[in-house]
Amino acid sequence: MSMLQGQFYITNNESRSPLLTDKATGETLPYMDPAILGRVKGAYWRASSGSHQDVSYGVIKSAIRNFVDGSTPQSVLPVYGRAGIEFNSGRRALVLGEHCLVFSPGLSSYEILTGIPHVMPRESLRVGVPDNVGNVFPQSVSILFDFTSLPKDSDLLVIAWMIMAWRSDSSPVLLELLGESNPELIFSQKMIKNIIDPASILLESEFPKTIKQLDVRAQCHYLLSFHQVDSLYETQQKNLFSIMQGKAVEWRTKTKRSGVDLSVRCAVMLNSSESVVTYAPLSDATLSIELDDLAGGNPQNSVKDRSMEERTIIHGLLQIFGYVNQFWCHVENDRQFDRYGGLRDLCRIGVLVADALGRDNAEFWQQFDANQQSRRDYELEENSVAMAVKEIIDASDDGQIEATVKDWLVLLDGYRPEPDPSGSWPVTSRGLAAKFKQSRALLATFGIQLVPLERRGPYGRWRASCDASRQQ
């Protein structure tokens, strides 16, 4: 018992599950995790003063149970993965290695501390705090765009997302890297992964099919990184969104269940030739970046310098992170950002990133507006009814059509996609009215107002019209 008291203390998480936290390192695990059992067994063996006495796992488990039952849990919540926040003090912790970098509210500098309670995903790797890279400024992060195919005209967006990945309490955003699957794209994604969350596996080629499979992967990585995602069912997108928002999952090894719940919240990125996000809440929280095939250098020639490059980028990123932490209060409660939905915190961070780099805020908004127009074009291609309404209005003389739902079915029939393998085209008045409701927000971004005027049913009337700004 005394050995356990000297090495661990009890931590209760949100689900009141008992966890053991290593006093020296802060690493936190379920109290019966195999790693805990192995460490206690090893510590007992080393403490046997040369007699090398062994002890059975049964005895160890019994001692741990007695220790847990007889101890009062400390009132702290462990950081999951790379990043977390202490809600009592507001301090932010970045777990980059054996030490944690801790940022106090309103400060750009950090302390290097040990013993911060944290749960390290099983495949994530520890890295030392980067040092000995000379004079590094926030602008050093631009190296990332010099030898990868990440587009320089979207650099503020990408940097803002990377900062956001280390801010676990921000509204989560999925990063989609769009382009042909080639060495340049793969290298670019691996670089981001290795900077944010170095791990034994940098790209996963198979997307989990079930909730349970995704929950297990979320326990292996803080930043989930998927390669060549051709399509995702809506159920898979819902599962992914729940992991991004944070959820309680049963902590388990590949073969054993622990009976202990842990709260996990992961950052996520994937690459695909075209956007694969169709589920509306996830689409609202997706940043799609089209990679430049002509940008960057040859990744094969950069491998020998990769370690130094990554350390320099991390240094620059940490300085930007500190700047955002210092001035977050200036944008945190600004309700003007709420208009950007799931990307609201990305935008809040984005304007601070521009400031940190000595650039005009307008440059961030230019990048953001151009990106969102491209994103809306993708969404329009996926919504055949919205596309049809837009084409009809574009072709009309006065930019306005008003008709019953039943008549709209006839008007739109000439724009029906052939073939329609998904069966998504509505064939009833009820189905079309539902599609209209789903399409209103998207059409509004193209300057088209689609509004119901009268009663429901096949003779209910809908009007589609260009808004005033578009008519001008």
C-alpha positions as a printed NumPy array, in Angstrom:
array([[  0.   ,   0.   ,   0.   ],
       [  2.777,   2.448,   0.912],
       [  4.39 ,   1.829,  -2.48 ],
       [  1.16 ,   2.818,  -4.228],
       [  0.754,   5.915,  -2.045],
       [  4.278,   7.002,  -2.901],
       [  3.811,   6.64 ,  -6.66 ],
       [  0.132,   7.412,  -7.393],
       [ -2.881,   9.393,  -6.278],
       [ -6.554,   8.89 ,  -7.144],
       [ -8.282,  11.132,  -9.667],
       [-11.994,  11.07 , -10.448],
       [-13.044,  12.246, -13.905],
       [-16.429,  13.551, -15.117],
       [-17.987,  10.077, -15.   ],
       [-16.656,   9.477, -11.468],
       [-14.455,   6.662, -12.735],
       [-11.42 ,   5.979, -10.504],
       [ -8.108,   6.749, -12.205],
       [ -4.529,   6.491, -10.998],
       [ -2.227,   9.437, -11.662],
       [  1.536,   9.041, -11.523],
       [  2.847,  11.729,  -9.16 ],
       [  6.121,  12.164, -11.037],
       [  4.882,  12.352, -14.629],
       [  1.163,  13.115, -14.324],
       [  0.278,  10.217, -16.616],
       [ -3.235,   9.036, -15.767],
       [ -4.79 ,   5.634, -16.455],
       [ -7.716,   3.486, -15.283],
       [ -6.738,   1.89 , -11.985],
       [ -6.59 ,  -1.646, -13.421],
       [ -4.916,  -0.777, -16.713],
       [ -2.258,  -3.381, -17.675],
       [  0.362,  -0.6  , -17.778],
       [ -0.37 ,   0.246, -14.128],
       [ -0.143,  -3.392, -13.081],
       [  3.193,  -3.787, -14.89 ],
       [  4.693,  -0.692, -13.267],
       [  3.642,  -1.704,  -9.775],
       [  5.052,  -5.184, -10.332],
       [  8.345,  -3.719, -11.568],
       [  8.531,  -1.253,  -8.678],
       [  8.008,  -4.079,  -6.179],
       [ 10.731,  -6.127,  -7.83 ],
       [ 13.193,  -3.201,  -7.716],
       [ 12.318,  -2.426,  -4.105],
       [ 13.04 ,  -5.961,  -2.917],
       [ 16.626,  -4.945,  -2.107],
       [ 18.327,  -7.459,  -4.357],
       [ 16.252, -10.437,  -3.289],
       [ 14.205, -10.009,  -6.481],
       [ 11.04 , -11.276,  -4.853],
       [  8.103, -11.557,  -7.2  ],
       [  4.453, -10.799,  -6.512],
       [  1.401, -12.097,  -8.355],
       [ -0.936,  -9.878, -10.331],
       [ -3.754, -11.048,  -8.082],
       [ -2.024,  -9.589,  -5.033],
       [ -1.307,  -6.35 ,  -6.936],
       [ -4.952,  -6.004,  -7.997],
       [ -6.114,  -6.564,  -4.429],
       [ -3.701,  -3.913,  -3.148],
       [ -4.854,  -1.415,  -5.778],
       [ -8.516,  -2.015,  -4.899],
       [ -7.778,  -1.397,  -1.226],
       [ -5.821,   1.729,  -2.156],
       [ -8.685,   3.076,  -4.309],
       [-11.347,   2.265,  -1.7  ],
       [ -9.369,   3.856,   1.107],
       [ -8.275,   7.057,  -0.664],
       [-10.04 ,  10.367,  -1.242],
       [ -9.894,  11.358,  -4.948],
       [ -8.321,  14.689,  -5.768],
       [-10.661,  17.173,  -7.454],
       [ -8.807,  17.598, -10.747],
       [ -9.755,  16.615, -14.278],
       [ -6.958,  15.062, -16.345],
       [ -6.033,  16.54 , -19.715],
       [ -6.892,  14.186, -22.568],
       [ -4.263,  13.858, -25.269],
       [ -2.245,  16.949, -26.094],
       [ -4.384,  19.766, -24.773],
       [ -6.708,  20.694, -21.959],
       [ -7.861,  23.466, -19.688],
       [ -8.322,  23.682, -15.936],
       [-11.784,  25.129, -15.579],
       [-11.137,  26.377, -12.029],
       [ -8.008,  28.357, -12.902],
       [ -8.397,  28.679, -16.674],
       [ -4.804,  27.536, -17.223],
       [ -4.117,  25.741, -20.503],
       [ -1.837,  22.722, -20.681],
       [ -0.072,  21.42 , -23.787],
       [  1.37 ,  17.939, -23.337],
       [  4.208,  17.902, -25.851],
       [  6.582,  15.633, -24.   ],
       [  7.64 ,  14.533, -20.552],
       [  6.81 ,  18.071, -19.478],
       [  3.649,  20.124, -19.907],
       [  3.62 ,  23.68 , -21.186],
       [  1.178,  25.622, -19.024],
       [ -0.278,  28.968, -20.15 ],
       [ -2.031,  31.13 , -17.563],
       [ -5.004,  33.262, -18.694],
       [ -3.968,  36.481, -20.401],
       [ -0.3  ,  35.544, -20.722],
       [  1.668,  34.699, -23.851],
       [  4.513,  32.961, -22.002],
       [  4.36 ,  29.477, -20.554],
       [  5.736,  27.536, -17.617],
       [  7.304,  24.099, -18.07 ],
       [  5.804,  21.87 , -15.398],
       [  5.751,  18.2  , -14.535],
       [  3.031,  16.15 , -12.928],
       [  0.043,  17.705, -14.738],
       [ -2.591,  14.897, -14.8  ],
       [ -3.056,  13.767, -18.385],
       [ -4.192,  10.737, -20.378],
       [ -1.823,  10.031, -23.255],
       [ -3.452,   8.237, -26.216],
       [ -1.81 ,   4.853, -26.697],
       [ -0.128,   5.506, -30.072],
       [  0.795,   9.15 , -29.477],
       [  4.51 ,   9.766, -28.933],
       [  6.179,  11.994, -26.406],
       [  8.425,  14.735, -27.714],
       [ 10.798,  16.987, -25.854],
       [ 10.192,  20.708, -25.618],
       [ 11.937,  22.117, -28.723],
       [ 15.068,  24.142, -28.048],
       [ 18.342,  25.246, -29.628],
       [ 16.811,  26.523, -32.837],
       [ 18.187,  30.041, -32.637],
       [ 16.102,  33.201, -32.913],
       [ 12.589,  32.133, -33.854],
       [  9.646,  34.451, -34.486],
       [  5.965,  33.643, -35.04 ],
       [  6.575,  34.063, -38.772],
       [  8.808,  30.959, -38.655],
       [  5.639,  28.879, -39.   ],
       [  5.592,  29.914, -42.677],
       [  8.296,  27.296, -43.29 ],
       [  5.452,  24.779, -43.303],
       [  4.145,  26.331, -46.513],
       [  7.553,  26.586, -48.167],
       [  8.166,  22.894, -48.64 ],
       [  4.697,  21.327, -48.541],
       [  1.793,  21.611, -50.956],
       [ -0.322,  23.482, -48.393],
       [ -1.438,  26.645, -50.235],
       [  0.131,  29.903, -49.116],
       [ -3.053,  31.776, -49.983],
       [ -4.812,  29.778, -47.24 ],
       [ -1.986,  29.858, -44.693],
       [ -3.886,  31.879, -42.071],
       [ -6.735,  29.361, -42.191],
       [ -4.422,  26.375, -41.757],
       [ -2.45 ,  28.021, -38.934],
       [ -5.693,  28.975, -37.168],
       [ -6.861,  25.357, -37.402],
       [ -3.554,  24.097, -35.993],
       [ -3.819,  26.505, -33.058],
       [ -7.4  ,  25.371, -32.589],
       [ -6.303,  21.735, -32.436],
       [ -4.425,  22.631, -29.232],
       [ -7.464,  24.418, -27.738],
       [ -9.724,  21.562, -26.701],
       [-12.518,  23.833, -25.461],
       [-12.99 ,  25.611, -28.809],
       [-15.769,  24.663, -31.209],
       [-14.274,  21.677, -33.096],
       [-13.527,  21.899, -36.819],
       [-12.737,  19.074, -39.25 ],
       [ -9.849,  19.76 , -41.632],
       [-10.31 ,  18.333, -45.135],
       [ -7.253,  18.329, -47.405],
       [ -8.52 ,  18.024, -50.964],
       [ -6.417,  16.95 , -53.902],
       [ -4.884,  14.105, -55.823],
       [ -3.359,  11.44 , -53.593],
       [  0.337,  11.957, -54.306],
       [  3.552,  12.122, -52.253],
       [  3.188,  15.887, -51.793],
       [ -0.272,  15.608, -50.23 ],
       [  0.773,  12.701, -48.025],
       [  3.881,  14.568, -46.879],
       [  1.85 ,  17.7  , -46.1  ],
       [ -0.643,  15.797, -43.968],
       [  2.074,  13.887, -42.143],
       [  3.827,  17.159, -41.331],
       [  0.693,  18.582, -39.708],
       [  0.129,  15.367, -37.789],
       [  3.729,  15.18 , -36.613],
       [  3.644,  18.767, -35.353],
       [  0.288,  18.6  , -33.561],
       [  0.298,  14.99 , -32.378],
       [  3.36 ,  12.868, -33.252],
       [  2.435,   9.199, -33.22 ],
       [  3.606,   5.787, -34.309],
       [  1.068,   5.95 , -37.179],
       [  0.687,   9.259, -39.023],
       [ -2.001,   8.239, -41.541],
       [ -4.786,   5.684, -41.236],
       [ -6.023,   4.263, -44.531],
       [ -9.232,   2.667, -43.252],
       [-11.98 ,   4.767, -41.714],
       [-13.787,   3.03 , -38.807],
       [-17.149,   1.595, -39.846],
       [-18.775,   1.414, -36.404],
       [-19.055,   3.6  , -33.321],
       [-17.06 ,   1.092, -31.294],
       [-14.212,   1.036, -33.834],
       [-14.045,   4.842, -33.9  ],
       [-14.102,   5.   , -30.099],
       [-11.093,   2.671, -29.993],
       [ -9.167,   4.797, -32.534],
       [ -9.97 ,   7.905, -30.479],
       [ -8.131,   6.286, -27.572],
       [ -5.032,   5.854, -29.737],
       [ -4.612,   9.374, -31.131],
       [ -5.356,  12.936, -30.09 ],
       [ -5.367,  14.049, -33.754],
       [ -7.136,  11.459, -35.897],
       [ -5.609,  11.49 , -39.384],
       [ -7.284,   9.555, -42.22 ],
       [ -5.951,   8.919, -45.716],
       [ -7.902,   8.609, -48.991],
       [-11.417,   8.856, -47.602],
       [-13.59 ,   8.375, -50.688],
       [-16.968,   8.6  , -48.952],
       [-18.576,   8.541, -45.509],
       [-22.028,   7.338, -44.585],
       [-24.086,   9.809, -42.586],
       [-23.802,   7.518, -39.545],
       [-20.002,   7.634, -39.796],
       [-20.105,  11.434, -40.042],
       [-22.345,  11.632, -36.96 ],
       [-19.932,   9.381, -35.062],
       [-16.997,  11.527, -36.132],
       [-18.742,  14.718, -35.062],
       [-19.471,  13.279, -31.612],
       [-15.781,  12.43 , -31.131],
       [-14.826,  15.97 , -32.171],
       [-17.277,  17.44 , -29.659],
       [-16.163,  15.12 , -26.887],
       [-17.791,  12.031, -25.418],
       [-17.347,   9.456, -22.7  ],
       [-16.009,   6.112, -23.953],
       [-14.984,   2.959, -22.175],
       [-11.194,   2.878, -22.003],
       [-10.001,  -0.407, -23.382],
       [ -6.988,  -2.16 , -24.797],
       [ -7.29 ,  -4.049, -28.069],
       [ -8.447,  -7.152, -26.227],
       [ -9.646,  -6.109, -22.764],
       [-12.334,  -3.868, -21.334],
       [-11.52 ,  -1.702, -18.334],
       [-14.996,  -0.916, -17.033],
       [-13.829,   2.7  , -16.705],
       [-15.158,   5.604, -18.766],
       [-12.885,   8.383, -19.971],
       [-13.845,  11.587, -21.735],
       [-12.11 ,  11.852, -25.099],
       [-12.164,  14.743, -27.524],
       [-10.138,  14.509, -30.719],
       [ -9.056,  16.855, -33.448],
       [ -9.646,  15.318, -36.896],
       [ -8.257,  15.737, -40.403],
       [ -8.571,  13.679, -43.556],
       [ -7.62 ,  13.822, -47.206],
       [ -9.813,  13.109, -50.199],
       [-10.006,  13.933, -53.873],
       [-13.344,  15.723, -53.266],
       [-15.21 ,  16.798, -50.152],
       [-16.9  ,  13.855, -48.413],
       [-18.866,  15.778, -45.792],
       [-22.625,  15.874, -46.327],
       [-24.056,  15.722, -42.777],
       [-25.19 ,  19.308, -42.104],
       [-23.823,  19.835, -38.55 ],
       [-20.423,  18.439, -39.574],
       [-20.452,  20.375, -42.837],
       [-21.025,  23.547, -40.827],
       [-17.853,  22.727, -38.885],
       [-15.574,  21.717, -41.771],
       [-12.622,  23.605, -43.231],
       [-11.838,  22.31 , -46.723],
       [ -8.408,  23.226, -48.11 ],
       [ -7.566,  22.434, -51.707],
       [ -3.878,  21.632, -51.986],
       [ -1.712,  23.237, -54.619],
       [ -0.072,  20.588, -56.806],
       [  2.58 ,  23.081, -57.863],
       [  3.424,  24.415, -54.41 ],
       [  6.187,  23.368, -52.058],
       [  9.391,  21.521, -52.662],
       [ 10.168,  17.874, -53.17 ],
       [  9.264,  16.062, -49.949],
       [ 11.952,  13.46 , -50.542],
       [ 14.603,  16.174, -50.488],
       [ 13.211,  17.601, -47.252],
       [ 13.423,  14.468, -45.139],
       [ 17.003,  15.072, -43.967],
       [ 16.044,  18.54 , -42.668],
       [ 12.663,  17.518, -41.335],
       [ 13.568,  17.419, -37.637],
       [ 14.981,  20.952, -37.596],
       [ 12.144,  22.252, -39.773],
       [  9.509,  20.768, -37.48 ],
       [ 11.166,  22.159, -34.346],
       [ 11.271,  25.619, -35.903],
       [  7.621,  25.401, -36.952],
       [  6.584,  24.248, -33.463],
       [  8.461,  27.165, -31.905],
       [  6.664,  29.615, -34.194],
       [  3.331,  27.917, -33.553],
       [  3.834,  28.098, -29.778],
       [  4.478,  31.816, -29.995],
       [  1.255,  32.28 , -31.961],
       [ -0.577,  30.053, -29.47 ],
       [  0.694,  32.275, -26.659],
       [ -0.457,  35.412, -28.484],
       [ -3.937,  33.94 , -28.962],
       [ -4.005,  33.01 , -25.273],
       [ -3.014,  36.548, -24.288],
       [ -5.613,  38.359, -26.401],
       [ -8.427,  35.78 , -26.442],
       [-10.513,  38.   , -24.132],
       [-10.726,  40.573, -26.967],
       [-12.709,  38.215, -29.211],
       [-14.153,  35.586, -26.85 ],
       [-17.489,  37.314, -26.254],
       [-17.777,  39.15 , -29.567],
       [-21.156,  37.957, -30.848],
       [-20.36 ,  39.098, -34.397],
       [-18.445,  35.843, -34.87 ],
       [-21.548,  33.755, -34.138],
       [-22.755,  34.32 , -37.688],
       [-20.08 ,  31.855, -38.843],
       [-21.74 ,  28.929, -37.098],
       [-19.43 ,  25.996, -36.433],
       [-16.452,  28.029, -37.697],
       [-16.989,  30.878, -35.219],
       [-14.023,  30.012, -32.98 ],
       [-11.825,  29.349, -36.013],
       [-12.572,  32.906, -37.116],
       [-11.914,  34.3  , -33.639],
       [ -8.539,  32.574, -33.629],
       [ -7.888,  33.533, -37.256],
       [ -7.974,  37.294, -36.667],
       [ -5.588,  36.877, -33.721],
       [ -3.271,  34.721, -35.851],
       [ -3.131,  37.515, -38.433],
       [ -2.276,  39.996, -35.646],
       [  0.418,  37.713, -34.24 ],
       [  2.052,  37.509, -37.666],
       [  1.885,  41.265, -38.176],
       [ -0.644,  40.983, -40.99 ],
       [ -3.925,  42.801, -41.594],
       [ -7.114,  41.157, -40.34 ],
       [ -8.594,  41.809, -43.772],
       [ -6.22 ,  39.219, -45.209],
       [ -7.719,  36.545, -42.989],
       [-11.245,  37.486, -44.055],
       [-10.21 ,  37.423, -47.718],
       [ -8.878,  33.892, -47.285],
       [-11.938,  32.84 , -45.312],
       [-14.47 ,  34.261, -47.788],
       [-12.718,  32.662, -50.761],
       [-12.568,  29.332, -48.935],
       [-16.237,  29.426, -47.969],
       [-17.35 ,  30.231, -51.491],
       [-15.49 ,  27.152, -52.68 ],
       [-17.084,  25.143, -49.864],
       [-20.564,  26.358, -50.848],
       [-19.903,  25.326, -54.432],
       [-19.158,  21.789, -53.209],
       [-22.359,  21.73 , -51.158],
       [-24.419,  22.979, -54.092],
       [-23.119,  20.157, -56.275],
       [-24.309,  17.689, -53.624],
       [-27.796,  19.228, -53.405],
       [-29.555,  18.594, -56.715],
       [-32.749,  20.413, -55.691],
       [-30.881,  23.575, -54.628],
       [-28.874,  23.422, -57.855],
       [-32.094,  23.16 , -59.877],
       [-33.707,  26.104, -58.081],
       [-30.612,  28.232, -58.686],
       [-30.509,  27.342, -62.391],
       [-34.201,  28.202, -62.821],
       [-33.788,  31.567, -61.095],
       [-30.619,  32.355, -63.079],
       [-32.54 ,  31.682, -66.292],
       [-35.674,  33.654, -65.324],
       [-36.338,  37.148, -66.652],
       [-37.069,  38.876, -63.362],
       [-35.21 ,  36.602, -60.95 ],
       [-38.349,  35.438, -59.181],
       [-40.705,  32.455, -59.308],
       [-43.741,  31.829, -57.123],
       [-45.715,  28.595, -57.391],
       [-47.403,  25.834, -55.439],
       [-45.306,  22.881, -54.341],
       [-47.192,  20.744, -56.85 ],
       [-46.296,  23.137, -59.687],
       [-42.684,  23.337, -58.448],
       [-42.443,  19.569, -58.932],
       [-43.294,  20.066, -62.616],
       [-40.988,  23.081, -63.029],
       [-38.013,  21.28 , -61.534],
       [-38.569,  17.961, -63.291],
       [-36.508,  19.08 , -66.263],
       [-33.513,  19.533, -63.945],
       [-33.791,  16.096, -62.37 ],
       [-30.398,  14.337, -62.434],
       [-30.145,  11.262, -64.611],
       [-29.394,   8.743, -63.387],
       [-30.357,   9.246, -59.739],
       [-28.81 ,   6.192, -58.039],
       [-29.232,   7.608, -54.529],
       [-32.944,   8.239, -55.063],
       [-32.541,  11.656, -53.461],
       [-34.702,  13.525, -55.969],
       [-38.163,  14.17 , -54.427],
       [-41.174,  12.747, -56.258],
       [-43.92 ,  13.951, -53.901],
       [-45.037,  17.372, -52.684],
       [-44.129,  16.455, -49.126],
       [-40.659,  15.348, -50.217],
       [-40.047,  18.536, -52.192],
       [-41.213,  20.754, -49.323],
       [-38.732,  18.958, -47.049],
       [-35.924,  19.499, -49.588],
       [-36.854,  23.179, -49.84 ],
       [-36.523,  23.567, -46.076],
       [-33.118,  21.852, -46.148],
       [-31.922,  24.019, -49.053],
       [-32.949,  27.468, -47.839],
       [-29.749,  28.29 , -45.931],
       [-27.498,  27.097, -48.758],
       [-29.408,  29.035, -51.43 ],
       [-29.229,  32.164, -49.276],
       [-25.432,  32.075, -49.534],
       [-25.878,  32.36 , -53.331],
       [-28.213,  35.339, -52.993],
       [-31.45 ,  33.384, -53.473],
       [-34.279,  33.605, -50.936],
       [-36.57 ,  30.555, -50.831],
       [-39.555,  31.161, -48.545],
       [-42.929,  29.507, -47.853],
       [-45.894,  31.847, -48.302],
       [-49.066,  29.96 , -47.458],
       [-50.472,  26.734, -46.076],
       [-48.723,  23.408, -46.125],
       [-49.441,  20.578, -48.507],
       [-49.286,  20.267, -52.313],
       [-51.02 ,  23.646, -52.787],
       [-48.831,  25.514, -50.346],
       [-46.884,  28.246, -52.15 ],
       [-43.136,  28.872, -52.183],
       [-41.315,  31.834, -53.671],
       [-37.72 ,  31.824, -54.903],
       [-36.152,  35.211, -55.667],
       [-32.839,  36.986, -55.944],
       [-32.114,  39.186, -52.953],
       [-31.623,  42.913, -53.365],
       [-27.829,  42.806, -53.365],
       [-27.793,  40.234, -56.16 ],
       [-30.275,  42.197, -58.282],
       [-27.95 ,  45.177, -58.119]])
